[in-house]
């Protein structure tokens, strides 16, 4: 996946959500199998918050962060200054066959036109007995309350724009089947959910999307392809603000997870 394919882009409203992610809240399924001497590639590492946590878990090994965006890797280098970071494409990773113990991908495969090919590509560089770990959200399974026709419209626009960009917005539900098609036959499939259900969480999540739908690359894709008007996006943005300031709202983001032994 090239940087140009990434639907959300790297507007601050996007990166604020990425900076919030940690190994604990986003990769607990993987953390439980990490060995202290492993070499781990964190592919699609973004600003490096999860990568930094992994580095602390492998005192006798090391972590390498990989992302298609040199710009965001500049921030990652500040987040984890002792960790090496590399700009590279997922389908052209510059590593020898069987040279790493694990590849981790968080919210990556949903943006890839060929997720099965991506899994095959990373399989080649993982040693026998090593692990491929992937976690992706399932937009179609997201739930919110109270009901909102404008958030229903947001979902329809997001699904259309994601597919127009070559991705699969409901990737979480397909991870295990993609792994099987990639020739991975030792796969553990789990799920976990981010829940935004108190005042602080609602403000954070709602304000991110209120801004993102107007100012990020996602907004550009929507407008350039006629999927919505700027006025419609403005109305949806206002509805996200209403959610952010509500006293009883809840938003659930279900995520699928796979651990694949190579």
C-alpha positions as semicolon CSV with decimal commas, in nm:
position;residue;x (nm);y (nm);z (nm)
1;X;0,000;0,000;0,000
2;X;0,139;0,338;-0,097
3;X;0,083;0,653;0,105
4;X;-0,146;0,784;-0,173
5;X;-0,386;0,490;-0,119
6;X;-0,445;0,567;0,248
7;X;-0,800;0,700;0,266
8;X;-0,769;0,900;0,587
9;X;-0,440;1,076;0,512
10;X;-0,237;1,233;0,792
11;X;-0,439;1,533;0,902
12;X;-0,403;1,601;1,275
13;X;-0,760;1,476;1,335
14;X;-0,638;1,139;1,205
15;X;-0,304;1,136;1,384
16;X;-0,465;1,225;1,718
17;X;-0,650;0,894;1,704
18;X;-0,333;0,708;1,602
19;X;-0,133;0,861;1,889
20;X;-0,393;0,730;2,135
21;X;-0,328;0,370;2,034
22;X;-0,112;0,156;2,261
23;X;-0,014;-0,209;2,277
24;X;-0,259;-0,244;2,565
25;X;-0,566;-0,096;2,397
26;X;-0,492;-0,207;2,041
27;X;-0,268;-0,517;2,040
28;X;-0,334;-0,713;2,360
29;X;-0,400;-1,030;2,157
30;X;-0,046;-1,007;2,016
31;X;0,134;-0,893;2,331
32;X;0,056;-1,219;2,506
33;X;0,273;-1,420;2,262
34;X;0,570;-1,185;2,223
35;X;0,907;-1,327;2,333
36;X;1,173;-1,091;2,478
37;X;1,431;-1,176;2,208
38;X;1,204;-1,130;1,905
39;X;1,265;-0,913;1,602
40;X;0,930;-0,751;1,521
41;X;0,826;-0,547;1,219
42;X;0,545;-0,304;1,299
43;X;0,409;-0,245;0,949
44;X;0,188;0,060;0,910
45;X;0,327;0,198;1,234
46;X;0,210;0,557;1,185
47;X;0,334;0,789;1,461
48;X;0,484;0,495;1,649
49;X;0,288;0,478;1,975
50;X;0,229;0,101;1,951
51;X;0,581;0,049;1,816
52;X;0,729;0,217;2,125
53;X;0,536;-0,020;2,351
54;X;0,659;-0,323;2,157
55;X;1,018;-0,202;2,194
56;X;0,985;-0,219;2,570
57;X;0,866;-0,581;2,544
58;X;1,169;-0,712;2,352
59;X;1,473;-0,610;2,561
60;X;1,682;-0,885;2,400
61;X;1,547;-0,825;2,048
62;X;1,432;-0,519;1,859
63;X;1,143;-0,359;1,675
64;X;1,148;-0,189;1,336
65;X;0,866;0,048;1,247
66;X;0,761;0,057;0,881
67;X;0,523;0,300;0,713
68;X;0,462;0,426;0,361
69;X;0,465;0,789;0,478
70;X;0,806;0,948;0,543
71;X;0,623;1,244;0,697
72;X;0,458;1,043;0,973
73;X;0,781;0,853;1,038
74;X;0,940;1,182;1,142
75;X;0,692;1,195;1,430
76;X;0,747;0,825;1,506
77;X;1,121;0,887;1,546
78;X;1,042;1,144;1,816
79;X;0,794;0,911;1,986
80;X;1,047;0,627;2,005
81;X;1,395;0,775;1,941
82;X;1,586;0,449;1,990
83;X;1,369;0,255;1,746
84;X;1,465;0,229;1,377
85;X;1,196;0,340;1,133
86;X;1,183;0,273;0,762
87;X;0,972;0,414;0,476
88;X;0,866;0,120;0,258
89;X;0,571;-0,025;0,072
90;X;0,394;-0,325;0,224
91;X;0,443;-0,524;-0,098
92;X;0,814;-0,443;-0,127
93;X;0,953;-0,477;0,224
94;X;1,335;-0,481;0,208
95;X;1,394;-0,782;0,433
96;X;1,539;-1,123;0,362
97;X;1,316;-1,432;0,366
98;X;1,258;-1,576;0,714
99;X;1,451;-1,289;0,877
100;X;1,203;-1,170;1,143
101;X;1,009;-1,333;1,423
102;X;0,685;-1,141;1,380
103;X;0,503;-0,893;1,159
104;X;0,235;-0,678;1,321
105;X;-0,024;-0,482;1,118
106;X;-0,281;-0,264;1,291
107;X;-0,563;-0,119;1,077
108;X;-0,364;-0,188;0,762
109;X;-0,536;-0,463;0,563
110;X;-0,863;-0,270;0,537
111;X;-0,684;-0,016;0,317
112;X;-0,513;-0,268;0,087
113;X;-0,659;-0,366;-0,251
114;X;-0,506;-0,716;-0,220
115;X;-0,506;-0,816;0,149
116;X;-0,447;-1,182;0,066
117;X;-0,140;-1,087;-0,137
118;X;-0,025;-0,867;0,150
119;X;-0,043;-1,159;0,391
120;X;0,149;-1,377;0,145
121;X;0,414;-1,106;0,111
122;X;0,478;-1,072;0,484
123;X;0,466;-1,450;0,529
124;X;0,781;-1,474;0,318
125;X;0,989;-1,270;0,562
126;X;0,870;-1,439;0,884
127;X;1,075;-1,732;1,011
128;X;0,911;-2,075;1,046
129;X;0,728;-2,077;1,378
130;X;0,702;-1,698;1,377
131;X;0,384;-1,493;1,389
132;X;0,179;-1,262;1,170
133;X;-0,059;-1,047;1,376
134;X;-0,330;-0,829;1,222
135;X;-0,617;-0,628;1,368
136;X;-0,877;-0,437;1,167
137;X;-1,202;-0,266;1,247
138;X;-1,535;-0,369;1,096
139;X;-1,720;-0,051;0,998
140;X;-2,035;-0,241;0,907
141;X;-2,057;-0,377;1,262
142;X;-2,009;-0,040;1,434
143;X;-2,297;0,060;1,663
144;X;-2,403;0,388;1,815
145;X;-2,676;0,535;2,026
146;X;-2,890;0,732;2,021
147;X;-2,991;0,656;1,661
148;X;-2,892;0,918;1,405
149;X;-2,992;0,944;1,040
150;X;-2,687;1,164;0,979
151;X;-2,448;0,904;1,124
152;X;-2,625;0,644;0,910
153;X;-2,541;0,866;0,615
154;X;-2,181;0,900;0,739
155;X;-2,151;0,523;0,738
156;X;-2,286;0,494;0,383
157;X;-2,043;0,762;0,263
158;X;-1,753;0,596;0,440
159;X;-1,830;0,253;0,292
160;X;-1,847;0,400;-0,058
161;X;-1,528;0,607;-0,024
162;X;-1,330;0,319;0,125
163;X;-1,423;0,088;-0,162
164;X;-1,355;0,361;-0,415
165;X;-1,005;0,383;-0,267
166;X;-0,959;0,010;-0,315
167;X;-1,012;-0,099;0,045
168;X;-1,254;-0,317;0,244
169;X;-1,412;-0,117;0,528
170;X;-1,553;-0,431;0,693
171;X;-1,212;-0,602;0,697
172;X;-1,233;-0,721;1,057
173;X;-1,482;-0,992;0,968
174;X;-1,270;-1,125;0,680
175;X;-0,926;-1,155;0,840
176;X;-0,941;-1,528;0,914
177;X;-1,067;-1,618;0,566
178;X;-0,802;-1,395;0,405
179;X;-0,535;-1,572;0,609
180;X;-0,663;-1,912;0,496
181;X;-0,657;-1,802;0,131
182;X;-0,301;-1,678;0,184
183;X;-0,196;-2,030;0,281
184;X;-0,178;-1,972;0,656
185;X;-0,330;-2,276;0,825
186;X;-0,249;-2,211;1,193
187;X;-0,472;-1,914;1,266
188;X;-0,626;-1,794;1,591
189;X;-0,915;-1,552;1,538
190;X;-1,040;-1,322;1,814
191;X;-1,214;-0,988;1,848
192;X;-1,211;-0,683;2,074
193;X;-1,403;-0,357;2,082
194;X;-1,317;0,005;2,147
195;X;-1,606;0,161;2,340
196;X;-1,667;0,537;2,372
197;X;-1,932;0,571;2,639
198;X;-1,841;0,840;2,893
199;X;-1,808;1,216;2,869
200;X;-1,434;1,219;2,803
201;X;-1,439;0,938;2,546
202;X;-1,742;1,082;2,365
203;X;-1,579;1,424;2,342
204;X;-1,258;1,277;2,208
205;X;-1,412;1,042;1,950
206;X;-1,687;1,278;1,836
207;X;-1,454;1,575;1,798
208;X;-1,209;1,367;1,592
209;X;-1,476;1,273;1,342
210;X;-1,639;1,614;1,344
211;X;-1,308;1,753;1,219
212;X;-1,200;1,458;1,006
213;X;-1,511;1,459;0,791
214;X;-1,443;1,820;0,692
215;X;-1,064;1,851;0,680
216;X;-0,890;1,518;0,615
217;X;-0,805;1,337;0,293
218;X;-1,125;1,137;0,349
219;X;-1,323;1,458;0,296
220;X;-1,126;1,530;-0,022
221;X;-1,203;1,183;-0,163
222;X;-1,572;1,223;-0,083
223;X;-1,602;1,564;-0,247
224;X;-1,384;1,490;-0,549
225;X;-1,594;1,184;-0,633
226;X;-1,934;1,340;-0,569
227;X;-2,022;1,107;-0,283
228;X;-2,162;1,399;-0,082
229;X;-2,175;1,777;-0,089
230;X;-1,976;2,001;0,143
231;X;-2,308;2,110;0,297
232;X;-2,397;1,749;0,372
233;X;-2,057;1,687;0,526
234;X;-2,109;1,999;0,736
235;X;-2,439;1,863;0,868
236;X;-2,274;1,530;0,953
237;X;-1,989;1,716;1,123
238;X;-2,242;1,901;1,339
239;X;-2,403;1,569;1,430
240;X;-2,067;1,433;1,542
241;X;-2,033;1,742;1,761
242;X;-2,377;1,669;1,907
243;X;-2,259;1,318;1,987
244;X;-1,940;1,455;2,143
245;X;-2,136;1,680;2,379
246;X;-2,419;1,436;2,460
247;X;-2,459;1,290;2,807
248;X;-2,580;0,942;2,714
249;X;-2,424;0,851;2,380
250;X;-2,224;0,539;2,308
251;X;-2,016;0,433;2,007
252;X;-1,869;0,082;1,963
253;X;-1,587;-0,004;1,721
254;X;-1,562;-0,385;1,688
255;X;-1,229;-0,518;1,559
256;X;-1,127;-0,857;1,425
257;X;-0,785;-1,000;1,514
258;X;-0,574;-1,284;1,380
259;X;-0,257;-1,452;1,505
260;X;-0,105;-1,668;1,236
261;X;0,178;-1,912;1,308
262;X;0,395;-1,950;1,001
